[in-house]
Amino acid sequence: MSVIDTSNAEHYQWGGGCDGWHLVQQAGLSVIEERVPPGGAEARHAHARARQFFYVLDGALTIEVDGIVHRLVARQGLEIAPTLPHLVANRGDVDARFLVVSQPPSHDDRVPVPLTESC
């Protein structure tokens, strides 16, 4: 057991300029800190098994879930049930930093969903 933060966590990049740090990476649980710059977004998708909770640390995050747009600011979170199509985007002027808690981990559980709405 040791203290972990973005300086010593496993780091990865995604979506052309976004960052992720694996804070907890276990078979039944994933906790990731992510950074999305202004204008950054992920592809619309769903998860077959993973339940996710997004919690904003800094900035603002727009999350479209099954056609409903939610705007979260620091200290706000949103739970997304398995199979619900969703898309995360930063429509603000500063980096969005947030936690993504997934149970079970979501990385091998993505199902692409065609984009029908834009956030």
N, CA, C and O atoms as a MOPAC input file, in Angstrom:
PM7 MOZYME 1SCF
protein

 N      0.84800 1    -1.17000 1     0.00000 1
 C      0.00000 1     0.00000 1     0.00000 1
 C      0.89800 1     1.23800 1     0.00000 1
 O      1.83100 1     1.34100 1     0.79600 1
 N      0.60100 1     2.17900 1    -0.90700 1
 C      1.37400 1     3.41100 1    -0.95100 1
 C      0.50200 1     4.55100 1    -1.46500 1
 O     -0.51200 1     4.33000 1    -2.12800 1
 N      0.90800 1     5.74600 1    -1.15300 1
 C      0.18900 1     6.94100 1    -1.59800 1
 C      0.34800 1     7.06700 1    -3.10900 1
 O      1.43800 1     6.87700 1    -3.64800 1
 N     -0.75500 1     7.39000 1    -3.78400 1
 C     -0.71600 1     7.53800 1    -5.23300 1
 C     -1.33000 1     8.86400 1    -5.63600 1
 O     -2.29700 1     9.32900 1    -5.03300 1
 N     -0.75600 1     9.46400 1    -6.66100 1
 C     -1.30400 1    10.67900 1    -7.25900 1
 C     -0.85000 1    10.71800 1    -8.71500 1
 O     -0.25100 1     9.75900 1    -9.20100 1
 N     -1.12600 1    11.80500 1    -9.40800 1
 C     -0.80400 1    11.86400 1   -10.83500 1
 C      0.69200 1    11.87500 1   -11.11700 1
 O      1.10100 1    11.65000 1   -12.25600 1
 N      1.51400 1    12.13100 1   -10.11400 1
 C      2.96700 1    12.12900 1   -10.35400 1
 C      3.54600 1    10.71000 1   -10.39300 1
 O      4.62300 1    10.50500 1   -10.95200 1
 N      2.84500 1     9.72400 1    -9.80600 1
 C      3.39500 1     8.36800 1    -9.79600 1
 C      2.42200 1     7.31100 1   -10.30900 1
 O      2.75500 1     6.12600 1   -10.30000 1
 N      1.23500 1     7.70300 1   -10.75500 1
 C      0.25400 1     6.76200 1   -11.29200 1
 C      0.56800 1     6.44200 1   -12.75000 1
 O      1.21500 1     7.22700 1   -13.44400 1
 N      0.10200 1     5.27800 1   -13.20500 1
 C      0.23600 1     4.93000 1   -14.62300 1
 C     -0.54900 1     5.93900 1   -15.45200 1
 O     -1.73300 1     6.16400 1   -15.20000 1
 N      0.10300 1     6.54800 1   -16.43600 1
 C     -0.47600 1     7.61500 1   -17.24800 1
 C     -0.75900 1     7.10600 1   -18.66000 1
 O     -0.01800 1     6.27800 1   -19.18800 1
 N     -1.82300 1     7.60200 1   -19.26000 1
 C     -2.09600 1     7.32800 1   -20.67800 1
 C     -2.72800 1     8.56500 1   -21.29600 1
 O     -3.27700 1     9.41000 1   -20.58900 1
 N     -2.64800 1     8.66700 1   -22.61600 1
 C     -3.27300 1     9.77000 1   -23.34100 1
 C     -4.36100 1     9.21000 1   -24.23800 1
 O     -4.27600 1     8.07800 1   -24.71400 1
 N     -5.37700 1    10.01600 1   -24.46000 1
 C     -6.47400 1     9.59900 1   -25.32200 1
 C     -7.09400 1    10.81600 1   -25.99400 1
 O     -6.93900 1    11.94200 1   -25.52000 1
 N     -7.78700 1    10.59000 1   -27.08500 1
 C     -8.58000 1    11.62500 1   -27.73800 1
 C     -7.82600 1    12.86200 1   -28.17200 1
 O     -8.42200 1    13.93900 1   -28.20900 1
 N     -6.55200 1    12.77000 1   -28.50300 1
 C     -5.81500 1    13.91800 1   -29.01200 1
 C     -5.65300 1    15.04800 1   -28.01600 1
 O     -6.12000 1    16.15900 1   -28.26700 1
 N     -5.00700 1    14.79500 1   -26.90100 1
 C     -4.72300 1    15.84800 1   -25.94000 1
 C     -5.32500 1    15.65500 1   -24.56500 1
 O     -5.15800 1    16.50900 1   -23.69500 1
 N     -6.01400 1    14.56200 1   -24.35200 1
 C     -6.59700 1    14.25900 1   -23.04000 1
 C     -5.67200 1    13.30200 1   -22.29200 1
 O     -4.94800 1    12.51600 1   -22.90200 1
 N     -5.70700 1    13.38200 1   -20.96200 1
 C     -4.85200 1    12.54200 1   -20.12700 1
 C     -5.67300 1    11.74600 1   -19.13700 1
 O     -6.74800 1    12.17200 1   -18.71400 1
 N     -5.15200 1    10.58000 1   -18.77100 1
 C     -5.73900 1     9.76000 1   -17.72600 1
 C     -4.65800 1     9.16900 1   -16.85000 1
 O     -3.57900 1     8.82100 1   -17.33100 1
 N     -4.94500 1     9.05300 1   -15.55400 1
 C     -4.01500 1     8.45100 1   -14.59200 1
 C     -4.76800 1     7.38400 1   -13.81600 1
 O     -5.78200 1     7.67700 1   -13.18300 1
 N     -4.28200 1     6.14400 1   -13.85800 1
 C     -4.89700 1     5.03400 1   -13.12100 1
 C     -4.52100 1     5.14700 1   -11.64300 1
 O     -3.39200 1     4.84000 1   -11.26200 1
 N     -5.46000 1     5.58300 1   -10.82000 1
 C     -5.22000 1     5.69300 1    -9.37800 1
 C     -5.50100 1     4.36100 1    -8.68200 1
 O     -4.80500 1     3.99100 1    -7.73700 1
 N     -6.51500 1     3.64900 1    -9.14800 1
 C     -6.81400 1     2.28500 1    -8.68600 1
 C     -7.09900 1     1.47300 1    -9.93500 1
 O     -7.93400 1     1.85400 1   -10.75600 1
 N     -6.40200 1     0.35300 1   -10.07600 1
 C     -6.57800 1    -0.49100 1   -11.25700 1
 C     -6.62200 1    -1.94600 1   -10.78600 1
 O     -5.60400 1    -2.63600 1   -10.73700 1
 N     -7.84300 1    -2.39300 1   -10.43800 1
 C     -8.04200 1    -3.75000 1    -9.93300 1
 C     -9.09600 1    -4.45800 1   -10.78100 1
 O     -9.79000 1    -3.82700 1   -11.57800 1
 N     -9.20700 1    -5.75400 1   -10.60400 1
 C    -10.15700 1    -6.53900 1   -11.39700 1
 C    -11.60200 1    -6.08000 1   -11.20600 1
 O    -12.39100 1    -6.14800 1   -12.14900 1
 N    -11.96700 1    -5.61800 1   -10.01400 1
 C    -13.34900 1    -5.23200 1    -9.75400 1
 C    -13.60800 1    -3.74600 1    -9.65800 1
 O    -14.75800 1    -3.32800 1    -9.52400 1
 N    -12.54700 1    -2.92900 1    -9.72400 1
 C    -12.71400 1    -1.49200 1    -9.50300 1
 C    -11.63600 1    -0.70200 1   -10.24000 1
 O    -10.46600 1    -1.08400 1   -10.25300 1
 N    -12.04700 1     0.39600 1   -10.84500 1
 C    -11.12400 1     1.31200 1   -11.50200 1
 C    -11.42100 1     2.73300 1   -11.03200 1
 O    -12.57600 1     3.15900 1   -11.01800 1
 N    -10.36900 1     3.47000 1   -10.64400 1
 C    -10.48900 1     4.89000 1   -10.33400 1
 C     -9.43900 1     5.60200 1   -11.17800 1
 O     -8.24300 1     5.32800 1   -11.07100 1
 N     -9.90800 1     6.52000 1   -12.01800 1
 C     -9.03000 1     7.24100 1   -12.93400 1
 C     -9.25100 1     8.72600 1   -12.75000 1
 O    -10.39000 1     9.18600 1   -12.67600 1
 N     -8.15200 1     9.48800 1   -12.67500 1
 C     -8.24800 1    10.93800 1   -12.77800 1
 C     -7.99900 1    11.28200 1   -14.23900 1
 O     -7.03600 1    10.80800 1   -14.84100 1
 N     -8.87400 1    12.11200 1   -14.80700 1
 C     -8.72100 1    12.49700 1   -16.20400 1
 C     -8.66700 1    14.00900 1   -16.33300 1
 O     -9.19900 1    14.75200 1   -15.50800 1
 N     -7.99800 1    14.44000 1   -17.41100 1
 C     -7.91300 1    15.85100 1   -17.76900 1
 C     -8.32200 1    15.97400 1   -19.22800 1
 O     -7.77600 1    15.30100 1   -20.10100 1
 N     -9.30000 1    16.85300 1   -19.47900 1
 C     -9.75900 1    17.11900 1   -20.83300 1
 C     -9.62400 1    18.61700 1   -21.07400 1
 O    -10.21400 1    19.41100 1   -20.34100 1
 N     -8.84800 1    19.02600 1   -22.10200 1
 C     -8.69400 1    20.44800 1   -22.38300 1
 C     -9.96700 1    21.03000 1   -23.00300 1
 O    -10.82900 1    20.27800 1   -23.45700 1
 N    -10.09100 1    22.34900 1   -23.02600 1
 C    -11.25700 1    22.96900 1   -23.66500 1
 C    -11.42000 1    22.44900 1   -25.09800 1
 O    -10.45400 1    22.38200 1   -25.85800 1
 N    -12.64000 1    22.08700 1   -25.44800 1
 C    -12.93000 1    21.55900 1   -26.77500 1
 C    -12.73200 1    20.06200 1   -26.90700 1
 O    -13.11400 1    19.48400 1   -27.92400 1
 N    -12.14800 1    19.41900 1   -25.90900 1
 C    -11.90200 1    17.97800 1   -25.95900 1
 C    -13.16800 1    17.18700 1   -25.68100 1
 O    -14.05600 1    17.64100 1   -24.96100 1
 N    -13.23600 1    15.99500 1   -26.26300 1
 C    -14.40100 1    15.12200 1   -26.05500 1
 C    -14.01700 1    13.68600 1   -26.37900 1
 O    -13.02400 1    13.42600 1   -27.05900 1
 N    -14.82300 1    12.76700 1   -25.88000 1
 C    -14.64200 1    11.36400 1   -26.22300 1
 C    -15.71600 1    10.94800 1   -27.21200 1
 O    -16.68600 1    11.67700 1   -27.41700 1
 N    -15.55400 1     9.79100 1   -27.82500 1
 C    -16.56600 1     9.26500 1   -28.73500 1
 C    -17.76000 1     8.74500 1   -27.92900 1
 O    -17.59100 1     8.17800 1   -26.85000 1
 N    -18.94700 1     8.94000 1   -28.45800 1
 C    -20.16200 1     8.44000 1   -27.79600 1
 C    -20.07400 1     6.91500 1   -27.73200 1
 O    -19.71400 1     6.25500 1   -28.70700 1
 N    -20.41200 1     6.37500 1   -26.56200 1
 C    -20.29100 1     4.93300 1   -26.35300 1
 C    -21.15900 1     4.51000 1   -25.17400 1
 O    -21.79000 1     5.34100 1   -24.52000 1
 N    -21.18000 1     3.22300 1   -24.91600 1
 C    -21.85000 1     2.65800 1   -23.74200 1
 C    -20.92600 1     1.58800 1   -23.17500 1
 O    -19.90700 1     1.25300 1   -23.77800 1
 N    -21.28300 1     1.06300 1   -22.03200 1
 C    -20.55100 1    -0.04300 1   -21.43000 1
 C    -21.53500 1    -1.17100 1   -21.16800 1
 O    -22.62500 1    -0.94300 1   -20.64500 1
 N    -21.15100 1    -2.38400 1   -21.52900 1
 C    -22.03800 1    -3.53100 1   -21.36000 1
 C    -22.24100 1    -3.87000 1   -19.88200 1
 O    -23.34500 1    -4.22700 1   -19.47300 1
 N    -21.15800 1    -3.75600 1   -19.06600 1
 C    -21.23700 1    -4.16200 1   -17.66100 1
 C    -20.89700 1    -3.05500 1   -16.67500 1
 O    -21.42900 1    -3.04300 1   -15.56500 1
 N    -20.04200 1    -2.14000 1   -17.04400 1
 C    -19.51000 1    -1.16500 1   -16.09000 1
 C    -20.52800 1    -0.08900 1   -15.71000 1
 O    -21.20400 1     0.48200 1   -16.56600 1
 N    -20.61700 1     0.16600 1   -14.43300 1
 C    -21.34600 1     1.31000 1   -13.87500 1
 C    -20.27900 1     2.35400 1   -13.57900 1
 O    -19.24500 1     2.02800 1   -12.99700 1
 N    -20.51300 1     3.60800 1   -13.97200 1
 C    -19.51000 1     4.65000 1   -13.79200 1
 C    -20.05000 1     5.81400 1   -12.97600 1
 O    -21.24500 1     6.11000 1   -12.98500 1
 N    -19.12700 1     6.46400 1   -12.27000 1
 C    -19.44200 1     7.68400 1   -11.54800 1
 C    -18.38500 1     8.71500 1   -11.91400 1
 O    -17.19500 1     8.50100 1   -11.68400 1
 N    -18.82200 1     9.83900 1   -12.48700 1
 C    -17.94200 1    10.94800 1   -12.85200 1
 C    -18.05700 1    12.01500 1   -11.77300 1
 O    -19.16400 1    12.40800 1   -11.40400 1
 N    -16.91700 1    12.48800 1   -11.26500 1
 C    -16.90200 1    13.50800 1   -10.21400 1
 C    -15.91400 1    14.59100 1   -10.61200 1
 O    -14.71900 1    14.32500 1   -10.73900 1
 N    -16.40600 1    15.81500 1   -10.80900 1
 C    -15.58200 1    16.92200 1   -11.29900 1
 C    -14.75800 1    17.51300 1   -10.15300 1
 O    -15.28900 1    17.84800 1    -9.09500 1
 N    -13.45600 1    17.63100 1   -10.38800 1
 C    -12.53100 1    18.23800 1    -9.43100 1
 C    -12.30000 1    19.71400 1    -9.73700 1
 O    -12.32800 1    20.54800 1    -8.83200 1
 N    -12.07100 1    20.03700 1   -11.00800 1
 C    -11.82000 1    21.41300 1   -11.46100 1
 C    -12.44700 1    21.61200 1   -12.82600 1
 O    -12.55000 1    20.67000 1   -13.61300 1
 N    -12.86900 1    22.84800 1   -13.11100 1
 C    -13.45300 1    23.16400 1   -14.40200 1
 C    -14.89900 1    22.70300 1   -14.46600 1
 O    -15.57300 1    22.57700 1   -13.44300 1
 N    -15.36100 1    22.45500 1   -15.67800 1
 C    -16.73500 1    22.01200 1   -15.90800 1
 C    -16.72100 1    20.90700 1   -16.94800 1
 O    -15.84500 1    20.85700 1   -17.81100 1
 N    -17.69800 1    20.02900 1   -16.85500 1
 C    -17.77700 1    18.88300 1   -17.74800 1
 C    -19.21000 1    18.75700 1   -18.24900 1
 O    -20.16000 1    18.84500 1   -17.47200 1
 N    -19.35400 1    18.55100 1   -19.54200 1
 C    -20.66600 1    18.30100 1   -20.12400 1
 C    -20.76100 1    16.81100 1   -20.39200 1
 O    -19.89900 1    16.24300 1   -21.06200 1
 N    -21.80200 1    16.17500 1   -19.87300 1
 C    -22.00800 1    14.74500 1   -20.08400 1
 C    -23.39700 1    14.54800 1   -20.66600 1
 O    -24.40200 1    14.87300 1   -20.03300 1
 N    -23.44300 1    14.01300 1   -21.87700 1
 C    -24.71500 1    13.67000 1   -22.50000 1
 C    -24.97000 1    12.19800 1   -22.20900 1
 O    -24.14500 1    11.34700 1   -22.54100 1
 N    -26.09700 1    11.89700 1   -21.59500 1
 C    -26.45100 1    10.52400 1   -21.25400 1
 C    -27.80100 1    10.20700 1   -21.88500 1
 O    -28.82900 1    10.76000 1   -21.49400 1
 N    -27.78300 1     9.30900 1   -22.86400 1
 C    -29.00900 1     8.85900 1   -23.50600 1
 C    -29.87700 1    10.02900 1   -23.97600 1
 O    -31.09700 1    10.01900 1   -23.81700 1
 N    -29.21400 1    11.04500 1   -24.56300 1
 C    -29.92600 1    12.19300 1   -25.12400 1
 C    -30.17500 1    13.34500 1   -24.17300 1
 O    -30.67600 1    14.38500 1   -24.59800 1
 N    -29.83900 1    13.19400 1   -22.88500 1
 C    -30.03400 1    14.27400 1   -21.90300 1
 C    -28.67400 1    14.86900 1   -21.55500 1
 O    -27.75000 1    14.14600 1   -21.18400 1
 N    -28.55500 1    16.20100 1   -21.67700 1
 C    -27.28700 1    16.88300 1   -21.43400 1
 C    -27.22100 1    17.37800 1   -19.99200 1
 O    -28.13900 1    18.04100 1   -19.50800 1
 N    -26.12600 1    17.04700 1   -19.31500 1
 C    -25.87700 1    17.46600 1   -17.93400 1
 C    -24.59900 1    18.29700 1   -17.93200 1
 O    -23.62000 1    17.92300 1   -18.57700 1
 N    -24.59700 1    19.42300 1   -17.21400 1
 C    -23.39000 1    20.23500 1   -17.06000 1
 C    -22.99200 1    20.17400 1   -15.59700 1
 O    -23.73400 1    20.61600 1   -14.72000 1
 N    -21.81000 1    19.62100 1   -15.34300 1
 C    -21.30500 1    19.46400 1   -13.98600 1
 C    -20.15900 1    20.43400 1   -13.75000 1
 O    -19.33100 1    20.65300 1   -14.63400 1
 N    -20.11500 1    21.00800 1   -12.56900 1
 C    -19.00500 1    21.86500 1   -12.16100 1
 C    -18.31400 1    21.19900 1   -10.97100 1
 O    -18.74800 1    20.14900 1   -10.49600 1
 N    -17.23200 1    21.82200 1   -10.49700 1
 C    -16.45200 1    21.25000 1    -9.40000 1
 C    -17.34100 1    20.85800 1    -8.23000 1
 O    -18.23800 1    21.60400 1    -7.83800 1
 N    -17.08000 1    19.68500 1    -7.68300 1
 C    -17.77100 1    19.09800 1    -6.54500 1
 C    -19.16000 1    18.57000 1    -6.88200 1
 O    -20.00600 1    18.40700 1    -6.00300 1
 N    -19.38700 1    18.30100 1    -8.19200 1
 C    -20.61900 1    17.65600 1    -8.61600 1
 C    -20.27800 1    16.36000 1    -9.33400 1
 O    -19.23200 1    16.24500 1    -9.97200 1
 N    -21.18100 1    15.37900 1    -9.22200 1
 C    -20.95100 1    14.09300 1    -9.85300 1
 C    -22.20300 1    13.56800 1   -10.52600 1
 O    -23.30400 1    14.07700 1   -10.31500 1
 N    -22.01400 1    12.53400 1   -11.34200 1
 C    -23.12000 1    11.91400 1   -12.05800 1
 C    -22.81700 1    10.43000 1   -12.23000 1
 O    -21.73100 1    10.05600 1   -12.67200 1
 N    -23.78600 1     9.59000 1   -11.87900 1
 C    -23.65700 1     8.14600 1   -12.05000 1
 C    -24.28600 1     7.74000 1   -13.37200 1
 O    -25.35000 1     8.23400 1   -13.74500 1
 N    -23.60800 1     6.82500 1   -14.08500 1
 C    -24.11500 1     6.33100 1   -15.36000 1
 C    -24.22300 1     4.81000 1   -15.27200 1
 O    -23.22800 1     4.11800 1   -15.04900 1
 N    -25.42100 1     4.30700 1   -15.44600 1
 C    -25.67600 1     2.86400 1   -15.36500 1
 C    -25.15100 1     2.15700 1   -16.61300 1
 O    -25.00000 1     2.78300 1   -17.66200 1
 N    -24.87200 1     0.85900 1   -16.50600 1
 C    -24.44300 1     0.09200 1   -17.68000 1
 C    -25.47700 1     0.20100 1   -18.80400 1
 O    -26.67300 1     0.35400 1   -18.55500 1
 N    -25.00100 1     0.12000 1   -20.01500 1
 C    -25.76000 1     0.13300 1   -21.28100 1
 C    -26.28200 1     1.50100 1   -21.69700 1
 O    -26.80900 1     1.63000 1   -22.80200 1
 N    -26.15500 1     2.54000 1   -20.85100 1
 C    -26.64000 1     3.86600 1   -21.25900 1
 C    -25.60400 1     4.55600 1   -22.14900 1
 O    -24.45600 1     4.72200 1   -21.73800 1
 N    -25.99100 1     4.95700 1   -23.35900 1
 C    -25.06800 1     5.69400 1   -24.22800 1
 C    -24.69000 1     7.03100 1   -23.58100 1
 O    -25.54500 1     7.72200 1   -23.02600 1
 N    -23.40200 1     7.39000 1   -23.65600 1
 C    -22.95800 1     8.65100 1   -23.07900 1
 C    -21.74900 1     9.20500 1   -23.80800 1
 O    -21.04800 1     8.49900 1   -24.53100 1
 N    -21.53100 1    10.49200 1   -23.59300 1
 C    -20.43000 1    11.22600 1   -24.20400 1
 C    -20.00500 1    12.30100 1   -23.21900 1
 O    -20.83800 1    13.02000 1   -22.66900 1
 N    -18.69800 1    12.40300 1   -23.00100 1
 C    -18.13600 1    13.39700 1   -22.08500 1
 C    -17.37500 1    14.43000 1   -22.90400 1
 O    -16.59900 1    14.07100 1   -23.79000 1
 N    -17.59500 1    15.71900 1   -22.61300 1
 C    -16.92900 1    16.79200 1   -23.35300 1
 C    -16.63600 1    17.97200 1   -22.43700 1
 O    -17.32200 1    18.19100 1   -21.43800 1
 N    -15.61000 1    18.72200 1   -22.79500 1
 C    -15.28900 1    19.96200 1   -22.08800 1
 C    -15.67000 1    21.12100 1   -22.99200 1
 O    -14.96900 1    21.41600 1   -23.96000 1
 N    -16.76700 1    21.77000 1   -22.68300 1
 C    -17.23600 1    22.93600 1   -23.45400 1
 C    -16.84300 1    24.24700 1   -22.76800 1
 O    -17.28700 1    25.32200 1   -23.17200 1
 N    -16.01100 1    24.15200 1   -21.73200 1
 C    -15.58100 1    25.33500 1   -20.99300 1
 C    -14.31600 1    25.96000 1   -21.56400 1
 O    -13.84900 1    25.58000 1   -22.63800 1
 N    -13.76800 1    26.92600 1   -20.82800 1
 C    -12.57700 1    27.66700 1   -21.25100 1
 C    -11.30400 1    27.21800 1   -20.55400 1
 O    -10.22100 1    27.69100 1   -20.89700 1
 N    -11.40700 1    26.31000 1   -19.57700 1
 C    -10.24300 1    25.81000 1   -18.84000 1
 C    -10.29600 1    24.28000 1   -18.82200 1
 O    -11.33500 1    23.68000 1   -19.09600 1
 N     -9.16800 1    23.66700 1   -18.49700 1
 C     -9.11700 1    22.21300 1   -18.39100 1
 C    -10.18600 1    21.70900 1   -17.43100 1
 O    -10.44400 1    22.32700 1   -16.39800 1
 N    -10.79700 1    20.60100 1   -17.77000 1
 C    -11.69500 1    19.89400 1   -16.85300 1
 C    -10.89700 1    18.73700 1   -16.26400 1
 O    -10.31100 1    17.94300 1   -16.99900 1
 N    -10.87700 1    18.64400 1   -14.94100 1
 C    -10.22700 1    17.52400 1   -14.24200 1
 C    -11.31100 1    16.83100 1   -13.44200 1
 O    -12.10000 1    17.47800 1   -12.75300 1
 N    -11.34500 1    15.50800 1   -13.53800 1
 C    -12.41300 1    14.76400 1   -12.88700 1
 C    -11.96800 1    13.33300 1   -12.60800 1
 O    -10.99800 1    12.83600 1   -13.18000 1
 N    -12.70800 1    12.69000 1   -11.71100 1
 C    -12.49700 1    11.28200 1   -11.41600 1
 C    -13.55000 1    10.47000 1   -12.15100 1
 O    -14.70400 1    10.88100 1   -12.26500 1
 N    -13.13300 1     9.30600 1   -12.64900 1
 C    -14.05600 1     8.33200 1   -13.21600 1
 C    -13.87800 1     7.05300 1   -12.40900 1
 O    -12.82100 1     6.42400 1   -12.44100 1
 N    -14.93000 1     6.67800 1   -11.68400 1
 C    -14.91900 1     5.45400 1   -10.88500 1
 C    -15.78500 1     4.44400 1   -11.63200 1
 O    -16.95400 1     4.70800 1   -11.91200 1
 N    -15.20700 1     3.28900 1   -11.95300 1
 C    -15.93200 1     2.27100 1   -12.72200 1
 C    -15.90000 1     0.93600 1   -11.99500 1
 O    -14.87000 1     0.51100 1   -11.47300 1
 N    -17.05300 1     0.29100 1   -11.97800 1
 C    -17.15200 1    -1.01900 1   -11.34700 1
 C    -18.04700 1    -1.90100 1   -12.20600 1
 O    -19.23800 1    -1.61000 1   -12.32000 1
 N    -17.52800 1    -2.97300 1   -12.81900 1
 C    -16.11500 1    -3.31200 1   -12.93700 1
 C    -15.41000 1    -2.32900 1   -13.86900 1
 O    -16.06700 1    -1.47000 1   -14.45700 1
 N    -14.07700 1    -2.43600 1   -14.01900 1
 C    -13.35700 1    -1.52200 1   -14.90700 1
 C    -13.97500 1    -1.49000 1   -16.30600 1
 O    -14.51500 1    -2.48700 1   -16.78700 1
 N    -13.88300 1    -0.33300 1   -16.94100 1
 C    -14.60700 1    -0.10600 1   -18.19400 1
 C    -13.75500 1    -0.18200 1   -19.45500 1
 O    -14.31100 1    -0.16600 1   -20.55400 1
 N    -12.44600 1    -0.26200 1   -19.34800 1
 C    -11.60000 1    -0.15300 1   -20.54000 1
 C    -11.84000 1    -1.23900 1   -21.59200 1
 O    -11.73700 1    -0.94400 1   -22.78300 1
 N    -12.14400 1    -2.43600 1   -21.22100 1
 C    -12.41200 1    -3.49400 1   -22.19900 1
 C    -13.90300 1    -3.76000 1   -22.33700 1
 O    -14.30700 1    -4.85000 1   -22.74000 1
 N    -14.71800 1    -2.76800 1   -22.00500 1
 C    -16.15700 1    -2.94000 1   -21.93100 1
 C    -16.90700 1    -1.92400 1   -22.79600 1
 O    -18.12600 1    -1.80000 1   -22.68400 1
 N    -16.19200 1    -1.19900 1   -23.65500 1
 C    -16.80500 1    -0.14200 1   -24.46700 1
 C    -17.54000 1    -0.70400 1   -25.66700 1
 O    -17.06900 1    -1.62200 1   -26.33900 1
 N    -18.71100 1    -0.12700 1   -25.92100 1
 C    -19.50700 1    -0.45400 1   -27.09300 1
 C    -19.76800 1     0.86700 1   -27.81800 1
 O    -20.40900 1     1.75200 1   -27.25100 1
 N    -19.28600 1     1.02700 1   -29.06400 1
 C    -19.54600 1     2.28500 1   -29.78400 1
 C    -21.04000 1     2.49300 1   -30.01300 1
 O    -21.78700 1     1.53900 1   -30.23400 1
 N    -21.45900 1     3.74800 1   -29.95800 1
 C    -22.85100 1     4.11800 1   -30.19200 1
 C    -22.83100 1     5.28400 1   -31.16200 1
 O    -22.10700 1     6.25400 1   -30.93500 1
 N    -23.61000 1     5.21800 1   -32.24300 1
 C    -23.62400 1     6.32100 1   -33.20000 1
 C    -24.03600 1     7.63100 1   -32.54200 1
 O    -24.91000 1     7.65600 1   -31.67500 1
 N    -23.40000 1     8.71200 1   -32.96000 1
 C    -23.70500 1    10.04400 1   -32.41700 1
 C    -25.00400 1    10.53300 1   -33.03500 1
 O    -25.11300 1    10.67500 1   -34.25200 1
 N    -25.99700 1    10.79100 1   -32.17000 1
 C    -27.27200 1    11.32100 1   -32.63700 1
 C    -27.54200 1    12.70500 1   -32.06600 1
 O    -28.35100 1    13.46100 1   -32.60300 1
 N    -26.85900 1    13.02900 1   -30.97600 1
 C    -27.03100 1    14.31900 1   -30.32000 1
 C    -25.64300 1    14.86600 1   -30.03400 1
 O    -24.70400 1    14.09200 1   -29.84700 1
 N    -25.49900 1    16.14700 1   -29.99600 1
 C    -24.21700 1    16.74600 1   -29.67400 1
 C    -24.34200 1    17.50100 1   -28.36400 1
 O    -25.34300 1    18.17100 1   -28.11000 1
 N    -23.31700 1    17.38500 1   -27.53700 1
 C    -23.35100 1    18.16100 1   -26.28600 1
 C    -22.44100 1    19.33000 1   -26.48000 1
 O    -22.28500 1    20.14900 1   -25.57400 1

